[in-house]
Amino acid sequence: MEFKSFFIKNVVVSFFVIYTCVSLTMMLIGFIYEPNRQFGYELFLSPLIFSVISSLPSLIEYSKHELSIRQLIVRKIIHLVVLEILILSTLWSFEIIKTVEMGLSLGISIMIIDITVRIIDWINNKRIADEINHSIKTFKQKFK
């Protein structure tokens, strides 16, 4: 797969799914840990910034050649570890993480968001593959 196609399919699409999930996660964790706190308009930048940061590790999975299952799994694990480190260290440096419990909640949330992005990507890829297979069957039947 060429880089431009990979970038649009994996990084850009993932960005929008991550943006939605980050917004929902921020809302849920905010309701749990700081329900009375009010925020200004700068809060709208947080999901955007974290979505960009979260999309960058997707580049780890790029390869010009098709990867074996083992290589793909190793890259996905490395991706998750890098993602967790980037996000949690950013949150820690801005003193957003105030307790160990909050850090664990956010770490688990990051993993859930990553899994959600992968499931949505898998569903989309399966839908496209089913459409292609249906088109091939229809094409073959026309020429029988």
C-alpha beads as a LAMMPS data file, in Angstrom:
LAMMPS data file: protein, C-alpha beads

144 atoms
143 bonds

1 atom types
1 bond types

-500.0 500.0 xlo xhi
-500.0 500.0 ylo yhi
-500.0 500.0 zlo zhi

Masses

1 110.0

Atoms # bond

1 1 1 0.000 0.000 0.000
2 1 1 1.339 3.398 -0.860
3 1 1 1.849 5.902 1.951
4 1 1 -0.803 8.406 0.808
5 1 1 -3.491 5.717 0.764
6 1 1 -2.334 4.370 4.152
7 1 1 -2.307 7.865 5.642
8 1 1 -5.844 8.699 4.531
9 1 1 -7.267 5.294 5.429
10 1 1 -5.546 4.753 8.760
11 1 1 -4.484 8.097 10.170
12 1 1 -7.193 10.492 8.980
13 1 1 -10.153 8.156 9.496
14 1 1 -8.765 7.087 12.865
15 1 1 -8.410 10.752 13.838
16 1 1 -12.155 11.357 13.552
17 1 1 -13.092 8.194 15.427
18 1 1 -10.524 9.013 18.128
19 1 1 -11.823 12.594 18.367
20 1 1 -15.338 11.349 19.107
21 1 1 -14.149 8.739 21.605
22 1 1 -11.820 11.199 23.384
23 1 1 -14.662 13.706 23.747
24 1 1 -16.946 11.066 25.252
25 1 1 -14.202 9.761 27.536
26 1 1 -13.356 13.251 28.780
27 1 1 -17.015 13.784 29.580
28 1 1 -17.358 10.486 31.466
29 1 1 -14.116 10.818 33.447
30 1 1 -14.931 14.457 34.186
31 1 1 -18.342 13.476 35.561
32 1 1 -16.712 10.808 37.746
33 1 1 -13.668 12.695 39.113
34 1 1 -14.566 16.397 38.890
35 1 1 -18.355 16.691 38.433
36 1 1 -18.613 20.282 39.707
37 1 1 -15.787 21.746 37.652
38 1 1 -16.623 24.188 34.855
39 1 1 -14.429 24.778 31.830
40 1 1 -13.877 27.521 29.281
41 1 1 -13.682 27.328 25.530
42 1 1 -10.085 26.101 25.647
43 1 1 -11.474 22.698 26.594
44 1 1 -12.607 22.255 22.974
45 1 1 -8.929 22.100 21.968
46 1 1 -8.179 19.109 24.194
47 1 1 -9.890 16.418 22.082
48 1 1 -8.321 17.920 18.969
49 1 1 -4.808 17.893 20.446
50 1 1 -5.141 14.403 21.900
51 1 1 -6.621 13.086 18.651
52 1 1 -3.608 14.365 16.717
53 1 1 -1.224 12.866 19.279
54 1 1 -3.184 9.584 19.190
55 1 1 -3.168 9.404 15.394
56 1 1 0.608 9.732 15.026
57 1 1 1.527 6.254 16.388
58 1 1 -0.559 4.760 13.556
59 1 1 2.456 5.421 11.346
60 1 1 4.187 2.541 13.177
61 1 1 1.905 0.135 11.317
62 1 1 2.858 1.398 7.840
63 1 1 4.711 -0.968 5.565
64 1 1 5.218 -0.997 1.800
65 1 1 4.976 -4.776 1.888
66 1 1 2.259 -6.961 3.341
67 1 1 3.058 -7.919 6.919
68 1 1 2.793 -11.380 8.389
69 1 1 0.252 -11.913 11.179
70 1 1 3.063 -11.955 13.733
71 1 1 4.586 -8.716 12.410
72 1 1 1.159 -7.076 12.406
73 1 1 0.423 -8.126 15.999
74 1 1 3.857 -6.922 17.175
75 1 1 3.303 -3.543 15.481
76 1 1 -0.165 -3.222 17.017
77 1 1 1.266 -3.938 20.487
78 1 1 4.074 -1.411 19.940
79 1 1 1.445 1.057 18.710
80 1 1 -0.626 0.651 21.887
81 1 1 2.423 1.010 24.169
82 1 1 3.625 4.152 22.343
83 1 1 0.071 5.528 22.393
84 1 1 -0.277 4.966 26.149
85 1 1 3.129 6.558 26.812
86 1 1 2.432 9.604 24.626
87 1 1 -1.009 10.339 26.018
88 1 1 -0.301 9.592 29.689
89 1 1 2.987 11.526 29.666
90 1 1 1.234 14.497 28.026
91 1 1 -1.541 14.360 30.628
92 1 1 1.017 14.026 33.430
93 1 1 3.126 16.940 32.166
94 1 1 0.064 19.235 32.044
95 1 1 -0.878 18.032 35.548
96 1 1 -4.236 16.756 34.326
97 1 1 -3.660 13.410 36.027
98 1 1 -4.057 14.104 39.724
99 1 1 -4.271 10.593 41.223
100 1 1 -3.080 7.094 40.415
101 1 1 -6.730 6.020 40.065
102 1 1 -7.306 8.732 37.499
103 1 1 -4.167 7.654 35.607
104 1 1 -5.345 4.034 35.587
105 1 1 -8.808 5.087 34.431
106 1 1 -7.295 7.111 31.615
107 1 1 -4.920 4.268 30.674
108 1 1 -7.840 1.860 30.447
109 1 1 -9.846 4.457 28.522
110 1 1 -7.002 4.845 26.020
111 1 1 -6.958 1.087 25.494
112 1 1 -10.758 0.981 25.053
113 1 1 -10.635 3.834 22.544
114 1 1 -7.855 2.084 20.615
115 1 1 -9.872 -1.158 20.526
116 1 1 -12.993 0.785 19.446
117 1 1 -11.069 2.422 16.594
118 1 1 -9.781 -0.996 15.490
119 1 1 -13.271 -2.551 15.620
120 1 1 -14.767 0.291 13.563
121 1 1 -11.913 -0.045 11.073
122 1 1 -12.446 -3.833 10.876
123 1 1 -16.218 -3.394 10.309
124 1 1 -15.557 -0.859 7.560
125 1 1 -12.928 -3.074 5.884
126 1 1 -15.253 -6.097 6.083
127 1 1 -18.071 -4.118 4.482
128 1 1 -15.796 -3.050 1.638
129 1 1 -14.494 -6.614 1.166
130 1 1 -18.070 -7.966 1.085
131 1 1 -19.010 -5.395 -1.572
132 1 1 -15.987 -6.328 -3.674
133 1 1 -16.728 -10.064 -3.320
134 1 1 -20.363 -9.488 -4.302
135 1 1 -19.262 -7.504 -7.356
136 1 1 -16.854 -10.269 -8.378
137 1 1 -19.587 -12.927 -8.033
138 1 1 -21.984 -10.818 -10.093
139 1 1 -19.310 -10.263 -12.729
140 1 1 -18.497 -13.999 -12.932
141 1 1 -22.170 -14.932 -13.235
142 1 1 -22.633 -12.564 -16.178
143 1 1 -19.953 -14.405 -18.159
144 1 1 -21.078 -17.990 -17.411

Bonds

1 1 1 2
2 1 2 3
3 1 3 4
4 1 4 5
5 1 5 6
6 1 6 7
7 1 7 8
8 1 8 9
9 1 9 10
10 1 10 11
11 1 11 12
12 1 12 13
13 1 13 14
14 1 14 15
15 1 15 16
16 1 16 17
17 1 17 18
18 1 18 19
19 1 19 20
20 1 20 21
21 1 21 22
22 1 22 23
23 1 23 24
24 1 24 25
25 1 25 26
26 1 26 27
27 1 27 28
28 1 28 29
29 1 29 30
30 1 30 31
31 1 31 32
32 1 32 33
33 1 33 34
34 1 34 35
35 1 35 36
36 1 36 37
37 1 37 38
38 1 38 39
39 1 39 40
40 1 40 41
41 1 41 42
42 1 42 43
43 1 43 44
44 1 44 45
45 1 45 46
46 1 46 47
47 1 47 48
48 1 48 49
49 1 49 50
50 1 50 51
51 1 51 52
52 1 52 53
53 1 53 54
54 1 54 55
55 1 55 56
56 1 56 57
57 1 57 58
58 1 58 59
59 1 59 60
60 1 60 61
61 1 61 62
62 1 62 63
63 1 63 64
64 1 64 65
65 1 65 66
66 1 66 67
67 1 67 68
68 1 68 69
69 1 69 70
70 1 70 71
71 1 71 72
72 1 72 73
73 1 73 74
74 1 74 75
75 1 75 76
76 1 76 77
77 1 77 78
78 1 78 79
79 1 79 80
80 1 80 81
81 1 81 82
82 1 82 83
83 1 83 84
84 1 84 85
85 1 85 86
86 1 86 87
87 1 87 88
88 1 88 89
89 1 89 90
90 1 90 91
91 1 91 92
92 1 92 93
93 1 93 94
94 1 94 95
95 1 95 96
96 1 96 97
97 1 97 98
98 1 98 99
99 1 99 100
100 1 100 101
101 1 101 102
102 1 102 103
103 1 103 104
104 1 104 105
105 1 105 106
106 1 106 107
107 1 107 108
108 1 108 109
109 1 109 110
110 1 110 111
111 1 111 112
112 1 112 113
113 1 113 114
114 1 114 115
115 1 115 116
116 1 116 117
117 1 117 118
118 1 118 119
119 1 119 120
120 1 120 121
121 1 121 122
122 1 122 123
123 1 123 124
124 1 124 125
125 1 125 126
126 1 126 127
127 1 127 128
128 1 128 129
129 1 129 130
130 1 130 131
131 1 131 132
132 1 132 133
133 1 133 134
134 1 134 135
135 1 135 136
136 1 136 137
137 1 137 138
138 1 138 139
139 1 139 140
140 1 140 141
141 1 141 142
142 1 142 143
143 1 143 144
